[in-house]
Amino acid sequence: MVELIVLACLIAKPSHCETFNIPFQALNVSQCLWQSQAQAAEWSASHPEWLIRKLNCSLPPA
């Protein structure tokens, strides 16, 4: 499993940003990067108070 790493900031307070690690059912990091836009759009729709600033994919720590 790969993690989609989302850096998002609160719309009401743009100086407050957090990183969210979202488990992602991709076979590898390349596949995660390929599909990250759709997954991020889904996450954004369910978290309307946040604005995504950056996306990345990574293997979770062992």
PDB file of N, CA, C, O and CB in Angstrom:
ATOM      1  N   MET A   1       0.846  -1.184   0.000  1.00  0.00           N
ATOM      2  CA  MET A   1       0.000   0.000   0.000  1.00  0.00           C
ATOM      3  C   MET A   1       0.891   1.247   0.000  1.00  0.00           C
ATOM      4  O   MET A   1       1.985   1.252   0.563  1.00  0.00           O
ATOM      5  CB  MET A   1      -0.962  -0.002   1.229  1.00  0.00           C
ATOM      6  N   VAL A   2       0.407   2.265  -0.625  1.00  0.00           N
ATOM      7  CA  VAL A   2       1.099   3.544  -0.749  1.00  0.00           C
ATOM      8  C   VAL A   2       0.267   4.591  -0.023  1.00  0.00           C
ATOM      9  O   VAL A   2      -0.944   4.424   0.129  1.00  0.00           O
ATOM     10  CB  VAL A   2       1.325   3.938  -2.256  1.00  0.00           C
ATOM     11  N   GLU A   3       0.898   5.660   0.424  1.00  0.00           N
ATOM     12  CA  GLU A   3       0.168   6.764   1.047  1.00  0.00           C
ATOM     13  C   GLU A   3       0.162   7.974   0.125  1.00  0.00           C
ATOM     14  O   GLU A   3       1.184   8.339  -0.458  1.00  0.00           O
ATOM     15  CB  GLU A   3       0.790   7.132   2.411  1.00  0.00           C
ATOM     16  N   LEU A   4      -1.000   8.582   0.007  1.00  0.00           N
ATOM     17  CA  LEU A   4      -1.122   9.870  -0.662  1.00  0.00           C
ATOM     18  C   LEU A   4      -0.933  10.921   0.421  1.00  0.00           C
ATOM     19  O   LEU A   4      -1.687  10.958   1.393  1.00  0.00           O
ATOM     20  CB  LEU A   4      -2.517  10.031  -1.410  1.00  0.00           C
ATOM     21  N   ILE A   5       0.056  11.762   0.259  1.00  0.00           N
ATOM     22  CA  ILE A   5       0.362  12.787   1.255  1.00  0.00           C
ATOM     23  C   ILE A   5      -0.184  14.114   0.742  1.00  0.00           C
ATOM     24  O   ILE A   5       0.211  14.605  -0.316  1.00  0.00           O
ATOM     25  CB  ILE A   5       1.908  12.876   1.534  1.00  0.00           C
ATOM     26  N   VAL A   6      -1.097  14.677   1.517  1.00  0.00           N
ATOM     27  CA  VAL A   6      -1.777  15.917   1.140  1.00  0.00           C
ATOM     28  C   VAL A   6      -1.373  17.018   2.111  1.00  0.00           C
ATOM     29  O   VAL A   6      -1.550  16.880   3.321  1.00  0.00           O
ATOM     30  CB  VAL A   6      -3.326  15.730   1.128  1.00  0.00           C
ATOM     31  N   LEU A   7      -0.837  18.096   1.590  1.00  0.00           N
ATOM     32  CA  LEU A   7      -0.598  19.296   2.391  1.00  0.00           C
ATOM     33  C   LEU A   7      -1.766  20.225   2.106  1.00  0.00           C
ATOM     34  O   LEU A   7      -1.976  20.645   0.968  1.00  0.00           O
ATOM     35  CB  LEU A   7       0.803  19.979   2.055  1.00  0.00           C
ATOM     36  N   ALA A   8      -2.526  20.544   3.154  1.00  0.00           N
ATOM     37  CA  ALA A   8      -3.720  21.377   2.989  1.00  0.00           C
ATOM     38  C   ALA A   8      -3.743  22.466   4.052  1.00  0.00           C
ATOM     39  O   ALA A   8      -3.251  22.283   5.166  1.00  0.00           O
ATOM     40  CB  ALA A   8      -5.008  20.518   3.067  1.00  0.00           C
ATOM     41  N   CYS A   9      -4.325  23.603   3.685  1.00  0.00           N
ATOM     42  CA  CYS A   9      -4.436  24.743   4.596  1.00  0.00           C
ATOM     43  C   CYS A   9      -5.915  25.081   4.779  1.00  0.00           C
ATOM     44  O   CYS A   9      -6.725  24.922   3.866  1.00  0.00           O
ATOM     45  CB  CYS A   9      -3.640  25.982   4.053  1.00  0.00           C
ATOM     46  N   LEU A  10      -6.241  25.547   5.969  1.00  0.00           N
ATOM     47  CA  LEU A  10      -7.616  25.958   6.230  1.00  0.00           C
ATOM     48  C   LEU A  10      -7.962  27.167   5.369  1.00  0.00           C
ATOM     49  O   LEU A  10      -7.170  28.103   5.261  1.00  0.00           O
ATOM     50  CB  LEU A  10      -7.819  26.279   7.728  1.00  0.00           C
ATOM     51  N   ILE A  11      -9.123  27.151   4.767  1.00  0.00           N
ATOM     52  CA  ILE A  11      -9.557  28.279   3.946  1.00  0.00           C
ATOM     53  C   ILE A  11      -9.756  29.510   4.823  1.00  0.00           C
ATOM     54  O   ILE A  11      -9.407  30.621   4.422  1.00  0.00           O
ATOM     55  CB  ILE A  11     -10.860  27.938   3.186  1.00  0.00           C
ATOM     56  N   ALA A  12     -10.315  29.321   6.014  1.00  0.00           N
ATOM     57  CA  ALA A  12     -10.581  30.440   6.922  1.00  0.00           C
ATOM     58  C   ALA A  12      -9.310  31.002   7.550  1.00  0.00           C
ATOM     59  O   ALA A  12      -9.292  32.150   7.994  1.00  0.00           O
ATOM     60  CB  ALA A  12     -11.531  30.003   8.015  1.00  0.00           C
ATOM     61  N   LYS A  13      -8.247  30.201   7.589  1.00  0.00           N
ATOM     62  CA  LYS A  13      -6.987  30.637   8.194  1.00  0.00           C
ATOM     63  C   LYS A  13      -5.836  30.048   7.376  1.00  0.00           C
ATOM     64  O   LYS A  13      -5.254  29.041   7.779  1.00  0.00           O
ATOM     65  CB  LYS A  13      -6.893  30.195   9.704  1.00  0.00           C
ATOM     66  N   PRO A  14      -5.498  30.654   6.241  1.00  0.00           N
ATOM     67  CA  PRO A  14      -4.516  30.087   5.317  1.00  0.00           C
ATOM     68  C   PRO A  14      -3.126  29.833   5.915  1.00  0.00           C
ATOM     69  O   PRO A  14      -2.349  29.053   5.365  1.00  0.00           O
ATOM     70  CB  PRO A  14      -4.375  30.993   4.155  1.00  0.00           C
ATOM     71  N   SER A  15      -2.819  30.478   7.019  1.00  0.00           N
ATOM     72  CA  SER A  15      -1.506  30.247   7.636  1.00  0.00           C
ATOM     73  C   SER A  15      -1.473  28.937   8.426  1.00  0.00           C
ATOM     74  O   SER A  15      -0.402  28.495   8.843  1.00  0.00           O
ATOM     75  CB  SER A  15      -1.144  31.416   8.556  1.00  0.00           C
ATOM     76  N   HIS A  16      -2.636  28.314   8.636  1.00  0.00           N
ATOM     77  CA  HIS A  16      -2.703  27.039   9.363  1.00  0.00           C
ATOM     78  C   HIS A  16      -2.788  25.894   8.353  1.00  0.00           C
ATOM     79  O   HIS A  16      -3.829  25.668   7.735  1.00  0.00           O
ATOM     80  CB  HIS A  16      -3.931  27.010  10.341  1.00  0.00           C
ATOM     81  N   CYS A  17      -1.677  25.180   8.198  1.00  0.00           N
ATOM     82  CA  CYS A  17      -1.611  24.068   7.254  1.00  0.00           C
ATOM     83  C   CYS A  17      -1.270  22.779   7.997  1.00  0.00           C
ATOM     84  O   CYS A  17      -0.601  22.796   9.030  1.00  0.00           O
ATOM     85  CB  CYS A  17      -0.566  24.349   6.145  1.00  0.00           C
ATOM     86  N   GLU A  18      -1.739  21.679   7.457  1.00  0.00           N
ATOM     87  CA  GLU A  18      -1.471  20.363   8.030  1.00  0.00           C
ATOM     88  C   GLU A  18      -1.196  19.372   6.911  1.00  0.00           C
ATOM     89  O   GLU A  18      -1.615  19.558   5.769  1.00  0.00           O
ATOM     90  CB  GLU A  18      -2.655  19.884   8.904  1.00  0.00           C
ATOM     91  N   THR A  19      -0.480  18.314   7.273  1.00  0.00           N
ATOM     92  CA  THR A  19      -0.216  17.219   6.352  1.00  0.00           C
ATOM     93  C   THR A  19      -1.120  16.049   6.714  1.00  0.00           C
ATOM     94  O   THR A  19      -1.219  15.665   7.879  1.00  0.00           O
ATOM     95  CB  THR A  19       1.282  16.801   6.389  1.00  0.00           C
ATOM     96  N   PHE A  20      -1.776  15.489   5.709  1.00  0.00           N
ATOM     97  CA  PHE A  20      -2.658  14.341   5.892  1.00  0.00           C
ATOM     98  C   PHE A  20      -2.093  13.167   5.098  1.00  0.00           C
ATOM     99  O   PHE A  20      -1.832  13.292   3.902  1.00  0.00           O
ATOM    100  CB  PHE A  20      -4.122  14.673   5.443  1.00  0.00           C
ATOM    101  N   ASN A  21      -1.906  12.036   5.756  1.00  0.00           N
ATOM    102  CA  ASN A  21      -1.433  10.821   5.097  1.00  0.00           C
ATOM    103  C   ASN A  21      -2.641   9.923   4.866  1.00  0.00           C
ATOM    104  O   ASN A  21      -3.251   9.427   5.814  1.00  0.00           O
ATOM    105  CB  ASN A  21      -0.330  10.089   5.950  1.00  0.00           C
ATOM    106  N   ILE A  22      -2.974   9.721   3.607  1.00  0.00           N
ATOM    107  CA  ILE A  22      -4.171   8.979   3.241  1.00  0.00           C
ATOM    108  C   ILE A  22      -3.757   7.638   2.629  1.00  0.00           C
ATOM    109  O   ILE A  22      -3.073   7.622   1.605  1.00  0.00           O
ATOM    110  CB  ILE A  22      -5.055   9.798   2.249  1.00  0.00           C
ATOM    111  N   PRO A  23      -4.155   6.512   3.233  1.00  0.00           N
ATOM    112  CA  PRO A  23      -3.849   5.210   2.628  1.00  0.00           C
ATOM    113  C   PRO A  23      -4.453   5.139   1.224  1.00  0.00           C
ATOM    114  O   PRO A  23      -5.583   5.571   0.999  1.00  0.00           O
ATOM    115  CB  PRO A  23      -4.389   4.047   3.514  1.00  0.00           C
ATOM    116  N   PHE A  24      -3.694   4.597   0.300  1.00  0.00           N
ATOM    117  CA  PHE A  24      -4.084   4.606  -1.104  1.00  0.00           C
ATOM    118  C   PHE A  24      -3.834   3.224  -1.684  1.00  0.00           C
ATOM    119  O   PHE A  24      -2.745   2.673  -1.522  1.00  0.00           O
ATOM    120  CB  PHE A  24      -3.307   5.696  -1.903  1.00  0.00           C
ATOM    121  N   GLN A  25      -4.820   2.662  -2.351  1.00  0.00           N
ATOM    122  CA  GLN A  25      -4.715   1.310  -2.904  1.00  0.00           C
ATOM    123  C   GLN A  25      -4.025   1.320  -4.264  1.00  0.00           C
ATOM    124  O   GLN A  25      -4.610   0.909  -5.266  1.00  0.00           O
ATOM    125  CB  GLN A  25      -6.104   0.675  -3.027  1.00  0.00           C
ATOM    126  N   ALA A  26      -2.801   1.785  -4.295  1.00  0.00           N
ATOM    127  CA  ALA A  26      -2.010   1.770  -5.522  1.00  0.00           C
ATOM    128  C   ALA A  26      -0.934   0.702  -5.382  1.00  0.00           C
ATOM    129  O   ALA A  26      -0.506   0.387  -4.272  1.00  0.00           O
ATOM    130  CB  ALA A  26      -1.377   3.172  -5.811  1.00  0.00           C
ATOM    131  N   LEU A  27      -0.505   0.154  -6.492  1.00  0.00           N
ATOM    132  CA  LEU A  27       0.526  -0.881  -6.458  1.00  0.00           C
ATOM    133  C   LEU A  27       1.905  -0.309  -6.180  1.00  0.00           C
ATOM    134  O   LEU A  27       2.754  -0.972  -5.584  1.00  0.00           O
ATOM    135  CB  LEU A  27       0.546  -1.638  -7.765  1.00  0.00           C
ATOM    136  N   ASN A  28       2.123   0.927  -6.615  1.00  0.00           N
ATOM    137  CA  ASN A  28       3.429   1.551  -6.418  1.00  0.00           C
ATOM    138  C   ASN A  28       3.271   3.070  -6.429  1.00  0.00           C
ATOM    139  O   ASN A  28       2.181   3.591  -6.664  1.00  0.00           O
ATOM    140  CB  ASN A  28       4.433   1.095  -7.514  1.00  0.00           C
ATOM    141  N   VAL A  29       4.367   3.766  -6.173  1.00  0.00           N
ATOM    142  CA  VAL A  29       4.335   5.229  -6.087  1.00  0.00           C
ATOM    143  C   VAL A  29       3.946   5.846  -7.431  1.00  0.00           C
ATOM    144  O   VAL A  29       3.202   6.826  -7.467  1.00  0.00           O
ATOM    145  CB  VAL A  29       5.704   5.770  -5.633  1.00  0.00           C
ATOM    146  N   SER A  30       4.439   5.287  -8.529  1.00  0.00           N
ATOM    147  CA  SER A  30       4.103   5.831  -9.853  1.00  0.00           C
ATOM    148  C   SER A  30       2.604   5.766 -10.120  1.00  0.00           C
ATOM    149  O   SER A  30       2.020   6.721 -10.632  1.00  0.00           O
ATOM    150  CB  SER A  30       4.858   5.072 -10.950  1.00  0.00           C
ATOM    151  N   GLN A  31       1.985   4.653  -9.777  1.00  0.00           N
ATOM    152  CA  GLN A  31       0.539   4.520  -9.960  1.00  0.00           C
ATOM    153  C   GLN A  31      -0.210   5.506  -9.065  1.00  0.00           C
ATOM    154  O   GLN A  31      -1.216   6.084  -9.475  1.00  0.00           O
ATOM    155  CB  GLN A  31       0.087   3.077  -9.658  1.00  0.00           C
ATOM    156  N   CYS A  32       0.283   5.694  -7.847  1.00  0.00           N
ATOM    157  CA  CYS A  32      -0.328   6.664  -6.934  1.00  0.00           C
ATOM    158  C   CYS A  32      -0.276   8.066  -7.541  1.00  0.00           C
ATOM    159  O   CYS A  32      -1.274   8.787  -7.547  1.00  0.00           O
ATOM    160  CB  CYS A  32       0.385   6.646  -5.560  1.00  0.00           C
ATOM    161  N   LEU A  33       0.893   8.440  -8.049  1.00  0.00           N
ATOM    162  CA  LEU A  33       1.030   9.769  -8.648  1.00  0.00           C
ATOM    163  C   LEU A  33       0.083   9.929  -9.833  1.00  0.00           C
ATOM    164  O   LEU A  33      -0.499  10.997 -10.025  1.00  0.00           O
ATOM    165  CB  LEU A  33       2.481  10.012  -9.094  1.00  0.00           C
ATOM    166  N   TRP A  34      -0.070   8.884 -10.619  1.00  0.00           N
ATOM    167  CA  TRP A  34      -0.943   8.913 -11.791  1.00  0.00           C
ATOM    168  C   TRP A  34      -2.398   9.149 -11.393  1.00  0.00           C
ATOM    169  O   TRP A  34      -3.127   9.858 -12.086  1.00  0.00           O
ATOM    170  CB  TRP A  34      -0.820   7.606 -12.576  1.00  0.00           C
ATOM    171  N   GLN A  35      -2.823   8.549 -10.264  1.00  0.00           N
ATOM    172  CA  GLN A  35      -4.216   8.617  -9.832  1.00  0.00           C
ATOM    173  C   GLN A  35      -4.461   9.645  -8.723  1.00  0.00           C
ATOM    174  O   GLN A  35      -5.587   9.768  -8.240  1.00  0.00           O
ATOM    175  CB  GLN A  35      -4.660   7.261  -9.363  1.00  0.00           C
ATOM    176  N   SER A  36      -3.447  10.367  -8.322  1.00  0.00           N
ATOM    177  CA  SER A  36      -3.555  11.248  -7.153  1.00  0.00           C
ATOM    178  C   SER A  36      -4.552  12.393  -7.337  1.00  0.00           C
ATOM    179  O   SER A  36      -5.202  12.796  -6.373  1.00  0.00           O
ATOM    180  CB  SER A  36      -2.202  11.821  -6.829  1.00  0.00           C
ATOM    181  N   GLN A  37      -4.682  12.913  -8.532  1.00  0.00           N
ATOM    182  CA  GLN A  37      -5.607  14.032  -8.750  1.00  0.00           C
ATOM    183  C   GLN A  37      -7.047  13.635  -8.423  1.00  0.00           C
ATOM    184  O   GLN A  37      -7.765  14.385  -7.761  1.00  0.00           O
ATOM    185  CB  GLN A  37      -5.518  14.524 -10.203  1.00  0.00           C
ATOM    186  N   ALA A  38      -7.461  12.472  -8.880  1.00  0.00           N
ATOM    187  CA  ALA A  38      -8.830  12.016  -8.619  1.00  0.00           C
ATOM    188  C   ALA A  38      -9.037  11.749  -7.129  1.00  0.00           C
ATOM    189  O   ALA A  38     -10.069  12.114  -6.566  1.00  0.00           O
ATOM    190  CB  ALA A  38      -9.140  10.746  -9.435  1.00  0.00           C
ATOM    191  N   GLN A  39      -8.060  11.115  -6.500  1.00  0.00           N
ATOM    192  CA  GLN A  39      -8.167  10.822  -5.069  1.00  0.00           C
ATOM    193  C   GLN A  39      -8.188  12.125  -4.266  1.00  0.00           C
ATOM    194  O   GLN A  39      -8.945  12.247  -3.303  1.00  0.00           O
ATOM    195  CB  GLN A  39      -6.993   9.918  -4.607  1.00  0.00           C
ATOM    196  N   ALA A  40      -7.363  13.096  -4.656  1.00  0.00           N
ATOM    197  CA  ALA A  40      -7.323  14.384  -3.962  1.00  0.00           C
ATOM    198  C   ALA A  40      -8.646  15.133  -4.128  1.00  0.00           C
ATOM    199  O   ALA A  40      -9.112  15.779  -3.190  1.00  0.00           O
ATOM    200  CB  ALA A  40      -6.156  15.242  -4.489  1.00  0.00           C
ATOM    201  N   ALA A  41      -9.247  15.052  -5.301  1.00  0.00           N
ATOM    202  CA  ALA A  41     -10.543  15.701  -5.523  1.00  0.00           C
ATOM    203  C   ALA A  41     -11.611  15.093  -4.621  1.00  0.00           C
ATOM    204  O   ALA A  41     -12.459  15.806  -4.084  1.00  0.00           O
ATOM    205  CB  ALA A  41     -10.964  15.579  -7.000  1.00  0.00           C
ATOM    206  N   GLU A  42     -11.565  13.779  -4.456  1.00  0.00           N
ATOM    207  CA  GLU A  42     -12.516  13.100  -3.564  1.00  0.00           C
ATOM    208  C   GLU A  42     -12.295  13.535  -2.115  1.00  0.00           C
ATOM    209  O   GLU A  42     -13.252  13.806  -1.389  1.00  0.00           O
ATOM    210  CB  GLU A  42     -12.376  11.561  -3.688  1.00  0.00           C
ATOM    211  N   TRP A  43     -11.031  13.600  -1.700  1.00  0.00           N
ATOM    212  CA  TRP A  43     -10.710  14.034  -0.332  1.00  0.00           C
ATOM    213  C   TRP A  43     -11.166  15.482  -0.124  1.00  0.00           C
ATOM    214  O   TRP A  43     -11.751  15.812   0.907  1.00  0.00           O
ATOM    215  CB  TRP A  43      -9.180  13.900  -0.054  1.00  0.00           C
ATOM    216  N   SER A  44     -10.897  16.329  -1.098  1.00  0.00           N
ATOM    217  CA  SER A  44     -11.263  17.744  -1.004  1.00  0.00           C
ATOM    218  C   SER A  44     -12.780  17.921  -0.887  1.00  0.00           C
ATOM    219  O   SER A  44     -13.248  18.782  -0.142  1.00  0.00           O
ATOM    220  CB  SER A  44     -10.737  18.511  -2.229  1.00  0.00           C
ATOM    221  N   ALA A  45     -13.535  17.123  -1.607  1.00  0.00           N
ATOM    222  CA  ALA A  45     -14.999  17.215  -1.547  1.00  0.00           C
ATOM    223  C   ALA A  45     -15.528  16.859  -0.161  1.00  0.00           C
ATOM    224  O   ALA A  45     -16.548  17.393   0.273  1.00  0.00           O
ATOM    225  CB  ALA A  45     -15.632  16.296  -2.596  1.00  0.00           C
ATOM    226  N   SER A  46     -14.838  15.963   0.529  1.00  0.00           N
ATOM    227  CA  SER A  46     -15.295  15.579   1.867  1.00  0.00           C
ATOM    228  C   SER A  46     -14.654  16.413   2.976  1.00  0.00           C
ATOM    229  O   SER A  46     -14.964  16.228   4.153  1.00  0.00           O
ATOM    230  CB  SER A  46     -15.002  14.114   2.107  1.00  0.00           C
ATOM    231  N   HIS A  47     -13.765  17.327   2.602  1.00  0.00           N
ATOM    232  CA  HIS A  47     -13.119  18.237   3.562  1.00  0.00           C
ATOM    233  C   HIS A  47     -13.154  19.663   2.994  1.00  0.00           C
ATOM    234  O   HIS A  47     -12.102  20.231   2.700  1.00  0.00           O
ATOM    235  CB  HIS A  47     -11.635  17.789   3.858  1.00  0.00           C
ATOM    236  N   PRO A  48     -14.348  20.247   2.836  1.00  0.00           N
ATOM    237  CA  PRO A  48     -14.476  21.533   2.140  1.00  0.00           C
ATOM    238  C   PRO A  48     -13.820  22.714   2.855  1.00  0.00           C
ATOM    239  O   PRO A  48     -13.616  23.764   2.245  1.00  0.00           O
ATOM    240  CB  PRO A  48     -15.918  21.837   1.937  1.00  0.00           C
ATOM    241  N   GLU A  49     -13.489  22.559   4.132  1.00  0.00           N
ATOM    242  CA  GLU A  49     -12.859  23.663   4.863  1.00  0.00           C
ATOM    243  C   GLU A  49     -11.354  23.759   4.591  1.00  0.00           C
ATOM    244  O   GLU A  49     -10.699  24.704   5.029  1.00  0.00           O
ATOM    245  CB  GLU A  49     -13.099  23.497   6.357  1.00  0.00           C
ATOM    246  N   TRP A  50     -10.811  22.773   3.865  1.00  0.00           N
ATOM    247  CA  TRP A  50      -9.379  22.727   3.568  1.00  0.00           C
ATOM    248  C   TRP A  50      -9.124  23.003   2.091  1.00  0.00           C
ATOM    249  O   TRP A  50      -9.940  22.656   1.237  1.00  0.00           O
ATOM    250  CB  TRP A  50      -8.791  21.364   3.960  1.00  0.00           C
ATOM    251  N   LEU A  51      -7.985  23.632   1.796  1.00  0.00           N
ATOM    252  CA  LEU A  51      -7.540  23.882   0.428  1.00  0.00           C
ATOM    253  C   LEU A  51      -6.226  23.135   0.227  1.00  0.00           C
ATOM    254  O   LEU A  51      -5.253  23.384   0.938  1.00  0.00           O
ATOM    255  CB  LEU A  51      -7.373  25.422   0.145  1.00  0.00           C
ATOM    256  N   ILE A  52      -6.198  22.230  -0.732  1.00  0.00           N
ATOM    257  CA  ILE A  52      -4.990  21.440  -0.985  1.00  0.00           C
ATOM    258  C   ILE A  52      -3.927  22.326  -1.621  1.00  0.00           C
ATOM    259  O   ILE A  52      -4.189  23.039  -2.589  1.00  0.00           O
ATOM    260  CB  ILE A  52      -5.303  20.221  -1.897  1.00  0.00           C
ATOM    261  N   ARG A  53      -2.735  22.267  -1.067  1.00  0.00           N
ATOM    262  CA  ARG A  53      -1.600  23.040  -1.574  1.00  0.00           C
ATOM    263  C   ARG A  53      -0.581  22.170  -2.300  1.00  0.00           C
ATOM    264  O   ARG A  53       0.081  22.627  -3.232  1.00  0.00           O
ATOM    265  CB  ARG A  53      -0.922  23.769  -0.436  1.00  0.00           C
ATOM    266  N   LYS A  54      -0.456  20.898  -1.866  1.00  0.00           N
ATOM    267  CA  LYS A  54       0.571  20.039  -2.448  1.00  0.00           C
ATOM    268  C   LYS A  54       0.166  18.582  -2.292  1.00  0.00           C
ATOM    269  O   LYS A  54      -0.458  18.201  -1.302  1.00  0.00           O
ATOM    270  CB  LYS A  54       1.946  20.293  -1.788  1.00  0.00           C
ATOM    271  N   LEU A  55       0.527  17.771  -3.282  1.00  0.00           N
ATOM    272  CA  LEU A  55       0.282  16.328  -3.253  1.00  0.00           C
ATOM    273  C   LEU A  55       1.595  15.595  -3.466  1.00  0.00           C
ATOM    274  O   LEU A  55       2.483  16.067  -4.175  1.00  0.00           O
ATOM    275  CB  LEU A  55      -0.758  15.912  -4.329  1.00  0.00           C
ATOM    276  N   ASN A  56       1.699  14.430  -2.836  1.00  0.00           N
ATOM    277  CA  ASN A  56       2.855  13.577  -3.047  1.00  0.00           C
ATOM    278  C   ASN A  56       2.440  12.157  -2.707  1.00  0.00           C
ATOM    279  O   ASN A  56       1.424  11.946  -2.045  1.00  0.00           O
ATOM    280  CB  ASN A  56       4.080  14.037  -2.186  1.00  0.00           C
ATOM    281  N   CYS A  57       3.207  11.197  -3.150  1.00  0.00           N
ATOM    282  CA  CYS A  57       2.977   9.796  -2.815  1.00  0.00           C
ATOM    283  C   CYS A  57       4.239   9.232  -2.195  1.00  0.00           C
ATOM    284  O   CYS A  57       5.356   9.610  -2.550  1.00  0.00           O
ATOM    285  CB  CYS A  57       2.559   8.974  -4.066  1.00  0.00           C
ATOM    286  N   SER A  58       4.032   8.315  -1.256  1.00  0.00           N
ATOM    287  CA  SER A  58       5.167   7.747  -0.540  1.00  0.00           C
ATOM    288  C   SER A  58       4.795   6.378  -0.001  1.00  0.00           C
ATOM    289  O   SER A  58       3.622   6.080   0.225  1.00  0.00           O
ATOM    290  CB  SER A  58       5.620   8.675   0.604  1.00  0.00           C
ATOM    291  N   LEU A  59       5.807   5.554   0.200  1.00  0.00           N
ATOM    292  CA  LEU A  59       5.595   4.295   0.907  1.00  0.00           C
ATOM    293  C   LEU A  59       5.512   4.614   2.382  1.00  0.00           C
ATOM    294  O   LEU A  59       6.289   5.433   2.874  1.00  0.00           O
ATOM    295  CB  LEU A  59       6.734   3.260   0.611  1.00  0.00           C
ATOM    296  N   PRO A  60       4.589   3.990   3.108  1.00  0.00           N
ATOM    297  CA  PRO A  60       4.485   4.269   4.545  1.00  0.00           C
ATOM    298  C   PRO A  60       5.726   3.764   5.277  1.00  0.00           C
ATOM    299  O   PRO A  60       6.400   2.852   4.799  1.00  0.00           O
ATOM    300  CB  PRO A  60       3.213   3.618   5.136  1.00  0.00           C
ATOM    301  N   PRO A  61       6.030   4.351   6.434  1.00  0.00           N
ATOM    302  CA  PRO A  61       7.180   3.872   7.206  1.00  0.00           C
ATOM    303  C   PRO A  61       6.987   2.400   7.583  1.00  0.00           C
ATOM    304  O   PRO A  61       5.873   1.948   7.852  1.00  0.00           O
ATOM    305  CB  PRO A  61       7.381   4.736   8.481  1.00  0.00           C
ATOM    306  N   ALA A  62       8.080   1.685   7.595  1.00  0.00           N
ATOM    307  CA  ALA A  62       8.017   0.241   7.917  1.00  0.00           C
ATOM    308  C   ALA A  62       7.714   0.001   9.374  1.00  0.00           C
ATOM    309  O   ALA A  62       7.628  -1.149   9.806  1.00  0.00           O
ATOM    310  CB  ALA A  62       9.325  -0.446   7.557  1.00  0.00           C
TER     311      ALA A  62
END
